């Protein structure tokens, strides 16, 4: 059994919301509050949301976290 952690990040737009919603639909759970920061180079706001997931399979560092 393993507990996995991911930090989802992207520009503050609907694509970020879809990314988080997709993770939730695949069994990931929100961990903490979202964070926002201004990216002065790109001139946009960026979002971050941590998610965790408990899985019966052992952690495999060679697999992308979204595939575990």
N, C-alpha and C positions, 0 to 999 in steps of 0.2 A: 504494500500500500504506500502511496506517495501523495504528498500535498504539493501541488504545482502553483507557481506564482508567475503572473504576467503583468507587465505594465503596458497598457494600450495607449498609444499616443497618436495624435494627428491634429491637423488644422481644425479649428472650431467650426464645423459645418455638419450637415446631415450625414455625411459619410462616416464621421466619427461616431455619431449616434448609432448608425447601422452596424459599425464594427463592434461596439459594446453590446448591442442587442443580439448580434450573431453569437458572441461569446456566451451570453446568458442562455440563449437557446441551446447551446451545446454543453450546458451543465456547469459553466463557470459561475462564480458568485462574486458580487461586488465586495471589495475589500477597502474600507476607508472611503473618504470623500474624494470627488474629482478635484483636480488642480488645473489652474489656468495661468498662462503666462503670455506676455506679449513678445513676439519675435520681431525685434526692430529691423532686422535685415530684410525679412520678407514682408514686414508690415501687417502681420496677421496675429490673431490670438491662437495659441496652441492649447490643446487639452490633454490631460492624462488621467487615466482611471486604472487603478490596480484591481485585478481579479485573481481569485484562487479557485482551485478545483482539487477535490480528493478523488483519487483513482485507485483501482485495485492493481493496476499494472505498476511495475517499478519505474522510476524515473529513468528516461533514456536521453542523455545529453545529445545524442546524434539525431534526434527527431525534433522537428519544430514543435514548440509548446502547443500551438493550436491543433496539432495532430495527435496529441496525447490524451 
